[in-house]
Amino acid sequence: MPVGQSGDDLPEGDGKKILQASCTACHDLAEVTKFKGFYTRDDWRDVVKTMIEYGAKVKESDVDVLIDYLAKNLGKK
């Protein structure tokens, strides 16, 4: 499995801000970025929805922005 990127390696954008604010409350970004290239957009949607069920604080209006960002920058090519 490839080594995950740090948040500093990720492209800037609204999705990065949401990722940093919402996901790092419980784990570091390597727990997300280690899956680069493994997940499709639908897989990332499932991950985000599951994390919200576990208590991740993501506003409803930010969900699609976050999923789009993850799929574009970490999604399966």
C-alpha positions as CSV (number, residue, x, y, z in Angstrom):
1,M,0.0,0.0,0.0
2,P,1.4,3.4,-0.9
3,V,2.3,5.8,1.9
4,G,-0.3,8.4,2.4
5,Q,0.2,12.1,1.6
6,S,0.3,14.7,4.3
7,G,-2.3,17.4,4.1
8,D,0.4,19.7,2.8
9,D,0.7,17.6,-0.3
10,L,-3.0,18.0,-1.2
11,P,-4.2,20.7,-3.6
12,E,-5.9,23.8,-2.1
13,G,-9.6,24.2,-2.2
14,D,-12.8,24.2,-0.3
15,G,-12.7,20.4,-0.1
16,K,-9.3,20.5,1.6
17,K,-10.5,22.9,4.2
18,I,-13.5,20.6,5.0
19,L,-11.2,17.6,5.1
20,Q,-8.8,19.2,7.5
21,A,-11.6,20.6,9.7
22,S,-13.9,17.6,9.8
23,C,-11.7,14.5,9.4
24,T,-8.7,15.4,11.6
25,A,-10.8,15.7,14.7
26,C,-10.6,12.0,15.0
27,H,-7.5,10.9,13.0
28,D,-4.7,12.4,11.0
29,L,-4.9,12.9,7.2
30,A,-2.7,9.9,6.5
31,E,-5.8,7.8,7.5
32,V,-7.5,9.3,4.5
33,T,-4.7,9.8,2.0
34,K,-3.4,6.2,2.4
35,F,-6.3,5.2,0.2
36,K,-5.3,7.3,-2.8
37,G,-6.1,5.5,-6.0
38,F,-8.2,2.8,-4.3
39,Y,-11.6,4.3,-4.0
40,T,-14.1,5.4,-6.7
41,R,-16.3,8.5,-6.2
42,D,-19.1,6.1,-4.9
43,D,-16.7,4.5,-2.4
44,W,-15.7,8.0,-1.1
45,R,-19.4,8.9,-0.8
46,D,-19.8,5.7,1.4
47,V,-16.8,6.6,3.5
48,V,-18.0,10.1,4.1
49,K,-21.5,9.0,5.0
50,T,-20.1,6.4,7.4
51,M,-17.8,8.9,9.1
52,I,-20.8,11.3,9.5
53,E,-22.7,8.4,11.2
54,Y,-19.7,8.0,13.5
55,G,-19.9,11.6,14.4
56,A,-17.8,13.6,11.9
57,K,-19.0,17.1,11.8
58,V,-19.7,17.8,8.1
59,K,-22.4,20.3,7.2
60,E,-24.9,18.9,4.7
61,S,-23.9,21.6,2.2
62,D,-20.3,20.5,2.4
63,V,-20.8,16.8,1.8
64,D,-20.8,16.9,-2.0
65,V,-17.9,19.4,-2.0
66,L,-15.9,17.0,0.2
67,I,-16.8,13.9,-1.9
68,D,-15.9,15.7,-5.1
69,Y,-12.5,16.8,-3.6
70,L,-11.7,13.3,-2.4
71,A,-12.7,11.7,-5.7
72,K,-10.7,14.2,-7.8
73,N,-7.6,14.2,-5.7
74,L,-7.5,10.7,-4.1
75,G,-9.9,8.7,-6.3
76,K,-9.3,5.7,-8.5
77,K,-8.1,6.8,-11.9
